[in-house]
Amino acid sequence: MRRIISVLLENEPGALSRVVGLFSQRNYNIETLTVAPTEDETLSRLTVTTTGPDRVIEQITKQLNKLVEVVKLVDLTEGPHIERELMLIKLKATGSQRAEIKRTVDIFRGQIVDVTSSVYTVQLAGPSDKLDGFVQAIGASGVLEVVRSGISGIARGEKVLSL
Amino acid sequence: MELLSGADMLIRSLQDQGIEYIYGYPGGAALHIYDALFRQDEVKHILVRHEQAAVHMADGYARATGMPGTVLVTSGPGATNTITGIATAFMDSIPMVVLCGQVASTLIGEDAFQETDMMGVSRPVVKHNLSVRHPSEIPEIIRKAYYIASTGRPGPVVVDIPKDMTAPNERFEYAYPKKVKLRSYNPAIRGHAGQIKKAVDMMLAARRPVIYAGGGVILGKASGQLTELVRKLGYPITNTLMGIGCYPASDKQHLGWLGMHGTYEANMAMHHSDLILAVGARFDDRVTNATEKFCPGARIIHIDIDPASISKTIDADVPIVGPVDAVLKEMLALVKESKEKPDAEAIASWWKQIDEWRAFHGMRYETSPDVIKPQEVVEMLHRLTNGDAFVTSDVGQHQMFAAQYYKFDKPNRWINSGGLGTMGFGLPAAMGIKLTHPDDEVLCITGEGSIQMNIQELSTCNQYKLPVKIINLNNQALGMVKQWQDMNYESRHSHSYMESLPDFIKLAEAYGHVGIRIDKKEDLEPKLKEALAMKDRLVFVDIQVDRFEHVYPMQVARGCMKDMWLSKTERV
């Protein structure tokens, strides 16, 4: 099962490489990884999605917790949570395709953020499967370039991951 | 407040940390530090002949004393040469601080002379590493390094020090921090009371219990508590290779050590037990054999300071995260006050069974009228040193024989690279111990393969007058490799044969030491006595032992705990 592990990390050089190194060193899988400083500039928030049997996931959280620079972490998939991914996608848009793409973008509640005579650049946010759905709806032949941010997540309700 | 340069602050920090010895090797990026070292005499520096040996020396010292060892090397090759030593310490959770020079911060990333990304290279084999970014940070970083290295589950910490951080012309206010606090690092200080209670109830209800103790008991200085608890309960105890000495081997409740080359009775008791109390052990593959067949009838209580060690390879029924000494102390108090007592009848019949297993094999080996058996050398050394020596070893058959036949009654006396299995560990580790234990007997039981991996340290021994005794069990082959080739590769001895061994006696003499060769059985005792009598000389004792001996018992690969070879022909 896919897990989303959210980590508060000391915002220091080398901290990220320790996390990434741990995954390769212990043969764990990283599907997506996002990281950026938080409102407290001494901390970074890192979200990693991974898959594996329960025993491996338990080891991943324990091993992450052992890293001296990891302050706190939570497995978001253990409770109700919100997950979002941002995609920027460049699409071939000429002739009748232009209207068709515009309609599809509206259905998926995306935005066209850049336009040339032959290309639309679309911004779309949502759960990963929604992004997959959009790419599928457009069809591979229309896609010029895709950039996805990887998943960010946060727990629902009053639960907070902070110091 | 005092104004000091970065280099002087570093040395002052070591003084204030109470560091007496550091082991190292100078070089360009570390020269400011070496100059600061020269201008004081509180911290003594031991110059090795290869940086790997410096780390093993620090490691030997740490294992014998429980105090963190300290290493100082330069950048690039100086730093990379420490990696095997650091990895050795990491696998066995040994507290250590390794100070590495680095090229000046302005040159980092430019492939400068003797530049290596030591932070990156060391990352997978350290508990933590720290880089100095401003000279004024040095006291705090040193304090943090020792704090992290020696608390929780101990381990090596690397400090990377760019040359400009130690420049003599820039001075800063010096104060050594009394305390250090890291918001992201809080090792457990006691176990969960409810879990401990539950564990004690299970222990008192057990009918076929075994206590399985590991190196964590020694690292956690909990031998006393463990011994008291085990005696109070009257249960059998076995320990891992790393746990040797955590409970007196001569005691009748001790079953010897367990696992791949453990005793028959220890492995049988584990397999047939209904309850295992694992204390500071990590269910390593050299202990469990095939995990899916591991001890089918046993429920498991697992005490460890490191939560990641619990349920990593074998699921624990009752996990207890905490320092072993504190947890065992609480357990002992509960056992004492509990109305429940162990089931005397069940425990007596369990002991009866164990004694039968004991009688069945009893660590026997075949002796010969003329060939010297490695086992008998170790037994004789045990007798001649009253079982009270510090014994270091390298890796291979000699290591197993030393661990099997030297019966340790005290912790911190058996010093070996259990986790990483580093050949070349034994001699420098023995040197690190001898330096701080000049009145104790320090033996390095080794083989002709391993000893050559750090043989250059005979020179260091001469410089600092370190009269360790090197016991070279010379079978003219990489014995353990050869044993596996005998057992699994139809005796195709691919590269396990040492075809051009040096004359170890001349070699020892060339380095200013005494060499003694023993190749006749009748010479064994008198010549060993002669070697041990030379208190102030390093003696290299080269003993020609049986070239065809195997280590037994040996667990059958991919079997369960009780599947063992007991000799070349007997399999159970």
Interface residues (C-beta under 8 A of the other chain):
Chain A: E10 P13 G14 S17 R18 G21 Q25 R55 E58 Q59 K62 Q63 N65 K66 V68 E69 V70 V71 L163
Chain B: M119 G120 R123 P124 K127 H128 N129 S131 I148 L182 R183 S184 Y185 D306 P307 A308 S311 K312
